[in-house]
Amino acid sequence: MSNSNNIWAIILAAGESKRMKVPKMLLSFNGKTMIEKVIENVLGSEVFNTLVVLGSFRDEILAVLRDLPVKHCYNERYRDGMLSSVQCGIRNLPEGYDAVLIFPGDKPLIEPLVTNKIIAAYRESGKGIIIPVYLKKRGHPLLVDRKYSDSIYNLDPGKGLRSLAEGNPGDVLEVQVNSPGILKDFNTNEDYLNEINQSK
């Protein structure tokens, strides 16, 4: 039986924000930076241990993380894409963890209740890959059991973690959630400004 102490969150904050032209993780979001909001949501859940993967804008993001109860690692290969950051995070976890939850750093609307629901589903189902679903669309965070850590190193970077679920369909559990935040990311200035205007 797993407990929350052995479930880690990996927050992916290494991207270059090419389409935004500015460090996306440091954009203002509800009075905080976007990365702070993501971390706040994770810390508000049953997850005890959080690891932030840094890459582009490392020093600027690190300055924001200094006083937060999270660990961090640096992905030297961050230009290779998101999978390289997941692999970096997995490499930097302690031995003996049970499972990991993958959070993109540009999804500040994932509610703690969603995370807790995924953890509960993992405990109760015995499945190794748990994916939240909203309106038939798969979102984040994705929970992956430790038994897949070696497989993650061998995935096709073009397909990323999607191919892990595709290759192990019998071990996947989709969890229905009533939260559009699992799908909402911010890839363009338009995405960001629309959300800021809506939340005013």
N, C-alpha and C positions, 0 to 999 in steps of 0.2 A: 504494500500500500504506500503510495507516494504522499509526501507532505509538501507543503508549499515552499519550505526551506530549500528543497532540492530542485525547485523549478526556477530557472533563470530567465530573465528577459534580456534579449539582445536588441539594442536600439541602433539602427543603421543611420549614422550621421556623417558619412564619409563622402557623399556625392559632390559633384562639382557645380551643381545648380546652373548648368549651361543655359537652360532656357530662361532662367530668371535673371541672370547677369549679376546677381548679388547673393551672398550666403543665405540660402533659404532658411536654414536652421535658426538664423539670428533675426529674422523678420519679427516684428511686434505682433503678438497674438493675445488678445484679452489681457493686456497689461504685462505680459511676460514675453520672452522670446519663444518662438515655435518649439525649439528643442526643450526648453524648460516646461512647456505645457505638456509635451509628450511624456517627459519624465514624471511630472506631477501625476498624470493619469496612471502611469505604471505603479508609482509608489502608493497610490491610493487603492490599489488592488491587493490581492493576497500574495503577490510576488514579493519575495524578500530580497532577492539579489538581482542587481541590474548592471549590465555591462554596455557601455556606449562605444561603438566603433567609429573612430575618427579617421579622417583622410584629408580632403580638401578643407582649407580654412581651419586647420587643426588648432592653432594657437588661439584664434578668436573664439572658437567654440569651447575650448578648454577653460578659457577665462570665465565663461558662464557656468561651467560644471564644478568649479573649484569647491564651492561650499555645499554641494549636493551629495547625498549618500549613495553615490554610484561609482563603479570602477570604469576604467576606460582602456582601450587598446588602440593601436595605430595600424591601419591597413596601408602598407606601402604600395599595394597594387590597386588602390581605390579607383584608378582610371579604367580598370578592367570590368567595372560594373558591380551591381549589387551582390551577386553571388560571391565575389571575392571578399566582400565585407562580412557576409554570413560565415564564410569559411574562417576568416580571421577571428570572428567572435567565438566560434566553436573551439578553435585552437587555444583560446585564452580562458576557457572555462576550467574550473577545478575538476579533478577526477571525481567520479561518483555522483555527478548531477543526474537527475532523472529525465528531465525534458527541458526544452528551451522554447520560449515564445519569441517570435521574430516581429519586431515593430519597426516599420519605416519611420525615419525621423520627421517626415513631412505629413504625418497623420495625427494631428493634435486633437481629433474629435473621437478617438477610440475611448469609450467610457470604461471606468474600472469594473463596472458590473458585467460588461462583455468579457473582459479578461477573466473574471471570476467564473463566469459560466463555462468558458473553455476549459479552465482548470478542473472544474467539477466534472465536465464531460470526459476529460482524460482519465480522471480517477475512477469514474463509474463504468466506463465502456471497455477499458483495456485496449483501446485502439491507439496506434502509435502516431497518427497524423490527424490533428483536429483543426478544422477550418470553419470560421464563422461565415454565415451566409445571410445576405439581406436581399430580399426580392430576387431570389434565385441567382444572385451574383456572389461569388466568393470574395472575401476581403481579408483584412488583417485584424489581429495578429494570428499568425499560423503557429500552432504548437507541434513540435517534432520531438519524438522520443529519442533518447540518447543512442538507441540501437542503430539509428540511421546516420550517426556522425561520420562514419567512414564513407558511406554512400554520398554524403554531401560534398566531400572532396572530389568526387569523380563525376559530378553532374556536368551537363553541357551548359557552359556559361550563357549561351543564347536562350536557353529555356529556363534556367535557374531552378528555384525550388518547385515550380509548377510540375517539372518532370518527375520529381520525387513522388508526388501524389499520383501522377499518371502511371508511374511504374509499380505502384503498390495500392491499387484501388481497393483491395479487400481490407486494408488497414486504415482506411480513411473514414472519418466521421465528420459529416457536415452538421454544424450547430446553427439552427435558425435563430437569428437575433433581430430585435426590432430597433436597429440602430444604423442609420445611413452613414454614420461616422466611420464605419469599418471600410468604406469604399472611398471616402473623400480624401484626395491628396491635393497637393498644390505644385503643379509643374510649370505654371505660367503666372505672370503678374495678374492676368485677368482672373484666373482661379482665385488668387489670393485676395484681390480687391473685391470680388463678388462676395466672398465669405465675410470679409471685414464689414462690408456695407450691410449685409444681411443681419449680422450680429449686433449692430448698433441699436 
